[in-house]
Amino acid sequence: MDFTGSGGANDLHNNQFYPCEENKPLLGEMSEGNNNNTKPSAGPCKRSLHHCSSGGGMRYKLLHEGDIQVCVVKHPRTFLSKILTSKFLRRWEPHHLSLADGSLTSATPTGYMETSLSYSFIEDLQLLSWDNAPKYCVQLSFPGGTVLLQVSVWRRSWRRSKKIYKYRKVLNNPSRWDVVLKEIRALVDMALTSPLQDESIYQAPLHIISTLLAENSNLSTQDHENIIVAIAPLLENNHPPPDLCEFFCKHCRERPRSMVVIEVFTPVVQRILKHNMDFGKCPRLRLFTQEYILALNELNAGMEVVKKFVHSMHGPTGQCPHPRVLPNLVAVCLAAIYSCYEEFINSLKEIRNGCQQQNERKPPIHQPRRPRTPPRPSPSPPPLLLPPPCVVTSSEILVELERNNNSANARRKDGPAAVEREPNLIDRLLVSPAASTLSIQLPAQADRVLGCFALILKMLSDYDDWRPALASLLQPIPFPKEELKYVIQRFAEDPRQEVHSCLLSVRSGKDGWFQLYSPGGVACDDDGELFASMVHILMGSCYKTKKFLLSLAENKLGPCMLLALRGNQTMVEILCLMLEYNIIENKDTQLQIISTLESTQVGLRMYEQLCDRQRELKELQRKGGPTRLTLPSKSTDADLARLLSSGSFGNLENLSLAFTNVTSACAEQLIKLPSLKQLNLWSTQFGDAGLRLLSEHLACLQVLNLCETPVTDAGLLALSSMKSLCSLNMNSTKLTADTYQDLKAKLPNLKDVDVRYTEAW
């Protein structure tokens, strides 16, 4: 951008705004609702076309130090021409010179460079050459002499350092702000037109201006906007420094409807979201992005403007071209949502620490041991209102905290198991402040912030290409909130395994969305409907395995039986599968499940079908049948299912499906062959999903041929649970060396292995 004229507010209206190709105003429609709230003098952002491109011409490296020959000639200025004409120069000294912020210094302060040469003493800089001279020389004139440097490429770096020194000195002592604005424009123009190529070319002016703004906090709003518009060209390809981010945040809070926020800040925030790599190193960039989004939310159009901004960051196509936009937006949203509860959580921590210190000061009271009696149910505390600043002073909370701390101390004496059985009130609140026993009422402003960024997370979940990464980003951060329930539903509805698998916990012992929204979980407010939909989508994928059913039986059997009792078909199917695969070993628990199934019509029907299948299987095993079977080539999954359902194959031990068209879907039929010991799948489309299913149901399998099948490490690793395998053919598969070593270590009976034409060969 470039600003011409003498400066001042009136000059901003005489220019026109020309958007360049890469920075078009994507939120141009935002200004419709702001005309009545913006002062005429604010003016939109304006720039000339020649600043939209990088410009032509030679580019030079910015030099900061180097080994240079130095000669100092001390003389009256009237004799300089005579000395140069006579080709007489004094001796040259080698020095390692550095261009510091305010002076030219030498690493060895001796001889000519015994003292540093301050930039303020330099009167003139010229590039000199004469006949028979070994090199070009840079002439630095100062009162009483001249410094000659035998290097020509330092001329541009030297001039740039001297100008930066001059601008820093002028802008550190401002007198008239119209003059200051002219100097800022000249400083920006110098950075944009400099032939030097270095990051500091643009960062140094921004740091000078941020220092100016920090030291002059009493500027008028118009001066603020004029400075922002003047430095806008430098922000097109550079992140603002931290102090400047603070200034931008203040402007967004105080004047959210200003056209400067839309015209100038929009491309800056877009660049931050597209190119920032780590908000942890520059947290003020995240805060500035957060304040900018809140400023957009303050416009008349409200959240519609925020939606347009998010859509502009994704792009018009179905695939976002910028991989950093989603994680950066998620980081901004999570930080903003956490800030709504931060004061509340800190206040609770202070209360807990105070109660703990008070308990530590109390002397221990020795009383005779009494028989335990069941504790009386304590009344629920009243709703907690947290006005800003958030200060908790409720006496009921303090009493409840002290009671919990005292009971925790008593449980601590009884053993570690008692401690883990009932966490105290504060711990429950810190884990889930939105679904605790207390009713948290946030201030109006915090609730508005929460609604804004929760809506952005909803929007992010609506993009198909963003949903897998969003699910993985939110997987280790399970904080229940009603606004986020829509996001979890989108994850549960997505058919892709990489999306709905993120509903589960990220590691053992840590609750995920699946646990939080289960009946009895801290986020369940719909009688388990969302939990049932999660189970339905997980059961429809490769998670229809004994491992998943076993985890449900161990942790969520009660909720599953409750939902099955209410007629949920998915839960009825789960209970039937638990019985069919012998997941439940306890006879009493099996009888409870059977009673639950017989309590509803759908459960009774599915249980009767299960009993029929079990009777048929026993009948097949009783009748016997062939022990070997080979299907003809080009047979399909349907052909195999039709064949196995037409006769008795309870004793089938050897099955060859080589060169047929079967896929992983036939695994549903193969797991019904309990006596199967040898399986040939050579040159079929049997893949990883089928291998995972076989590995959990065919424990007696001894010989498996997977030659020329599309299996990968993901499925082959599941074979490590088939301890009876003694022969395994993985010829021409996508087996890797690491997986091969892992299989050899976990399969002690494996003797015959074929890994030719694989990475492990």
C-alpha positions, 0 to 999 in steps of 0.5 A: 500500500502507499499513501500520498499527500501531506497526511492527516485525516482528510487525505484518506478520502482523496485516495481510492482503495485498489485490492490486489489479486491475492488480497481481495476484500473477502468480507466486503458485504460486512460494511452494509450494516456499519454505515450508521456506526462509522465516523466519516473520517475513519475511511477505508484502507487504501493502497496503490497497485504497485505495492500489490506485487513484489516488484522487479529489479535486483535483490540484495542480501542485508549485511550486518557484519563482515571483514573489511579494510578500513582507512581513516583520513582526518582533514578539513573538508576542503582538502579531500578533493586534493587527497583523492586527486593525488591518489594518496591514502594512508595505510589500511587496517583489517577490521571485523565491522558490525552494523549495530542499532546506533553505531558502526563498531569493530570486534577489535577496537584498536587503531582507526576503529578504537571508538565506535562511529555513531550514526548521528556523526555521519554527514554523508555517504558516497560510493567512490572509485578512481583509476588503478584502485583495487576496489570500490570504496564507501566514503563516510564523511564525519566532522573532521575526517572521512572513513573509507571502507573497501567494499561496495556491497555495504553501501545499501546496508549502511544506508538502510541502518542509518535511515532506521536510526534516524526514524527511530530517533525521530519517532521516539520524540514526537512533537507534531502528529501530522509530522509523525504520520508523514515519517511513518509513511516514509518509513513504510515506503522505504521498507517497501521499495528497499532492494534488500531482502531480509525479514528485518527489513519489514520487522524493524519498522513495525517494531519502531511503530509498536514502540511509538504506540506503546509510549503514547497511549493517549492518542486520539481514535483518529490518530490510531486509525491513521497509523493503522492504515499507514502501516497496513502494507507492511502487514500484508506479508508479515505478522505483527509484533507482540506489542502491535498485536496488543494495540490491534486488540485494543482497537478491536475492543474499543471500535469493533464497527470501524471500517479499519477492522474490516479493511485492514485487519481482515487480510492480516488475520487471514495470513495469520490463520494460513501461515502461523505454525505455533501459537505457543510461540506467539500467543498474542497473535492468537489473542488478536485473532480472537478479538478480531472475530469478536469484533466481527460478531459485534456488527449488525449482521452478527454471526452471519459475518463470522460465517462468511469469514470462516467460509472465506478461510475454507475457500469455495471448493470442497477441499481447503487448500490451506492445511494450517487454517483448521488447527489454527481456528481450533486453537483460537476457539478452544482458548476463547472457550477456556477463557470463559471458565478460567476465572471460575476454575481459578477461584475454585482452586483458591478455595480448595487450596484455602480449605486444604491449608485450613485442614492442615492447621487443625490439630488431629482429633482422636476419636474411638472408631465407630461403625460406619453408617450410610451417609445422608444425602446432602442437599444440592448447592444453590446456583452459583452466579459469577459476576465479573470479576469472578469471586466465589463467596458462597458459604454453602460452597465452603461448607460442601468443600470442607465436608468433601475434604474431611471425608477425603481425609477419612477415606485416605486412612481407609486405603487408596481404593476408597480415595478413587471411589469418590472424587471431591467436589472441586475435582469434579468441577475442574474436570467438567465445569459445565456438567457439575453439581453446581449450576454455573451462570456465566456473565453476559459477555462470557456467554456471548463469547462462548456462543460465538466460538462454539458456533465456529466449531459447529461450522468447522464440523460441517465441512467434510474435508475438515471433519477428520482433522477436527475430530482428532483435534477435539479427541483429547479435549473432552469438555462437555457443553451443550453447544458442542453436542452438535459437533459430536453428532456430526462425528457420530454420523460420519461414515469414515472410520478416522472420524467416528473412531475419535469418539473413543478415548485417546488412551486408557484411563481417559474419558472420551466423547463416547464415555462422557455422553453415555448414560450416567456420564457428565455430559449426558442430557438426552437419556443416552440417545447420542450414546446410542447413535455413537454405538450404532456407527461404531458397530457398523464399522470394523469395531464390530469385534470382540474387543469393542464388545468386551469394553462395553461389557466391562464399562457400559453394560448397565447403560446398554441394558437400560437403553435396551429395556427402553426398546433401542434396537442397537442396544438390543443387538449388542446384548445379543452379540455379547451372548453369541460371542460368549463375552459375558462369562458370569451366569447371573449376568447372562440371565439379566441380559436375557431377561432384559431382551425378553422384556421388549418385543424387538428384544424378544424377537432378536433373542429368538433368532439368536437361539435359532442360529445357535441350534442350527450351528449345533445341528451342523456340528452334529451332522458332520459334513466335509472337511475340505472345500474348494470354491471355483474361481470367480465365486463371490461373497454371495456364492460363499454365503449361499453355499455355507447356508445350504448344508452342514459344514460344522467339521470343515477344516480346509477351505480354499477361496483362491482366485475367487472374487471374495472380499472382506465381507465374507469374513462374516461367514468364515467366523461361523466355521469353528473347526476351520484350520486352513484358509487359502485366500490367494489372489482375492480382494480380502483386506484388513477389515476381514483380517481383524474379524478373523483374528478374534473369532478363528483362534484355531486357524493354523495355515493362512495364505494371503499371497497377492491380497491387498492387506497392509500392516493395519490388518496383518498386525491383528494376526498377532493374537492368532497364537495357533498360526504355524504357516503364513504366506504374505507373498506380494503384500504390503508387509513392512519389515517392522510388522514382520519382526513384530509378528515373529516375536508374537507368534511363537508357533510360526515356522513357515513364512513366505515374505517374498516380494515385500519390504521385509524380503 
